């Protein structure tokens, strides 16, 4: 069993930090160390936090080396999208001429930027820009209301349907 000494102030800081940190991975690390401070068995901590034994040990080592600050460091920032450089232009282009499908949006973005992305990536990027997909609906044609009413009266009532059946 790994021996780590905790005092009341550190336990309080761990509790507050694991509740309030914005990153879920950091919260998981802090929760594991907080549970260790409460003398919960390691196997139970692994089950509660849904982590492996080696991962738990790495959290404990990280804490013993650097304390709470070491646990709260975020090492993976990700890579910014190359489309971010063209965000304003893409947003104005798609707002002026909204595409009917995501495939069409992908083609327009590729034509505008020269960068090709998959359809899920295009959908995610459009959502980040505040754009949304639209449901396609039919546009009503120019119809004569009088003819529509006459059609309804002759074809939609049950009596006219029976008459037509009798004639046939």
C-alpha positions in Angstrom: 0.0 0.0 0.0 1.3 3.5 -0.9 1.7 5.7 2.1 0.8 9.4 1.6 0.2 11.7 4.6 -2.7 14.1 4.4 -3.7 16.8 6.9 -7.2 18.4 7.3 -6.4 21.5 5.2 -5.1 19.4 2.3 -8.2 17.1 2.4 -10.4 20.2 2.3 -8.5 21.6 -0.6 -8.7 18.3 -2.5 -12.5 18.1 -1.9 -13.1 21.7 -3.1 -10.8 21.3 -6.1 -12.4 18.0 -7.2 -15.8 19.6 -7.1 -14.9 22.9 -8.9 -12.3 22.2 -11.5 -13.7 22.7 -15.1 -11.8 19.8 -16.7 -13.4 16.3 -16.1 -10.0 14.5 -16.3 -8.5 16.7 -13.6 -11.6 16.2 -11.5 -11.1 12.4 -11.8 -7.5 12.7 -10.7 -8.4 14.8 -7.7 -11.2 12.5 -6.7 -8.9 9.5 -6.7 -6.4 11.3 -4.5 -9.2 12.6 -2.3 -10.5 9.1 -1.8 -7.0 8.0 -0.9 -7.0 10.7 1.7 -10.1 9.1 3.2 -8.3 5.8 3.5 -10.5 4.1 0.8 -8.9 0.9 -0.5 -7.1 1.1 -3.8 -9.3 -1.4 -5.5 -12.4 0.5 -4.5 -10.9 3.8 -5.8 -10.2 2.1 -9.1 -13.9 0.9 -9.3 -15.3 4.3 -8.2 -13.2 6.4 -10.6 -13.3 3.7 -13.3 -9.5 3.7 -13.8 -6.9 1.0 -13.9 -4.4 0.2 -11.2 -1.4 1.7 -13.1 -3.3 4.9 -13.7 -4.1 5.2 -10.0 -0.4 4.7 -9.2 0.5 7.4 -11.7 -2.0 9.8 -10.0 -0.4 9.1 -6.6 3.1 9.6 -7.9 2.1 12.8 -9.6 0.6 14.0 -6.3 3.6 13.1 -4.2 6.0 14.9 -6.6 4.0 18.1 -7.1 0.9 18.2 -4.9 -2.5 19.5 -6.0 -0.9 21.8 -8.5 0.7 18.9 -10.4 -2.7 17.2 -10.6 -4.5 20.2 -12.0 -2.0 20.8 -14.9 -3.6 20.0 -18.2 -1.0 18.5 -20.5 -3.0 17.9 -23.6 -4.4 21.0 -25.2 -5.3 19.5 -28.6 -4.6 21.0 -32.0 -6.5 24.1 -33.2 -8.4 23.5 -36.4 -6.9 25.1 -39.6 -10.5 26.2 -40.4 -10.4 28.6 -37.4 -8.2 31.0 -39.5 -11.1 31.3 -42.0 -14.0 31.3 -39.5 -15.3 34.8 -40.2 -15.2 34.3 -44.0 -16.8 30.8 -43.8 -19.6 32.1 -41.5 -20.5 35.0 -43.7 -20.3 32.9 -46.9 -22.6 30.2 -45.4 -25.0 32.8 -44.0 -25.4 34.5 -47.4 -25.8 31.3 -49.3 -26.9 28.5 -46.9 -26.1 25.1 -48.1 -28.9 22.5 -48.3 -26.8 19.6 -47.1 -23.6 19.0 -45.2 -22.0 17.7 -48.3 -22.7 21.0 -50.0 -21.3 22.9 -47.0 -18.2 20.7 -47.2 -17.7 21.5 -50.9 -18.2 25.2 -50.4 -15.7 25.2 -47.5 -13.2 23.3 -49.5 -13.6 25.7 -52.4 -13.3 28.7 -50.1 -10.3 27.5 -48.0 -8.7 24.6 -49.9 -9.0 22.5 -46.7 -11.0 19.2 -46.9 -12.7 17.8 -43.8 -15.1 15.0 -43.2 -18.8 15.6 -42.8 -18.8 15.2 -39.0 -16.0 17.6 -38.7 -17.9 20.1 -40.9 -21.0 19.7 -38.8 -19.0 20.3 -35.6 -17.2 23.3 -37.0 -20.5 24.8 -38.2 -22.0 24.3 -34.7 -19.0 26.1 -33.2 -19.7 29.0 -35.5 -23.3 29.2 -34.3 -24.7 27.8 -37.6 -27.2 24.9 -37.6 -28.5 22.5 -40.1 -32.0 23.1 -41.4 -34.7 20.7 -42.2 -35.7 20.9 -45.8 -39.4 21.5 -46.4 -41.6 21.8 -49.5 -42.4 25.2 -50.9 -46.2 25.5 -51.6 -47.0 26.1 -55.2 -49.3 28.7 -56.5 -52.7 27.1 -56.2 -56.2 28.4 -56.7 -58.1 28.2 -53.3 -61.5 27.8 -55.1 -60.3 24.7 -57.0 -58.8 23.3 -53.8 -62.1 23.6 -51.9 -64.0 22.1 -54.8 -61.6 19.2 -54.9 -62.0 18.7 -51.1 -65.8 18.7 -51.4 -65.9 16.2 -54.3 -63.1 13.9 -53.4 -62.8 13.9 -49.6 -66.3 13.3 -48.4 -67.5 9.7 -47.9 -70.6 10.1 -50.0 -68.6 11.0 -53.2 -66.3 8.1 -52.6 -69.2 5.7 -52.4 -70.7 7.1 -55.6 -67.4 6.6 -57.4 -67.2 3.0 -56.2 -70.7 2.3 -57.3 -70.1 3.6 -60.8 -67.0 1.3 -61.2 
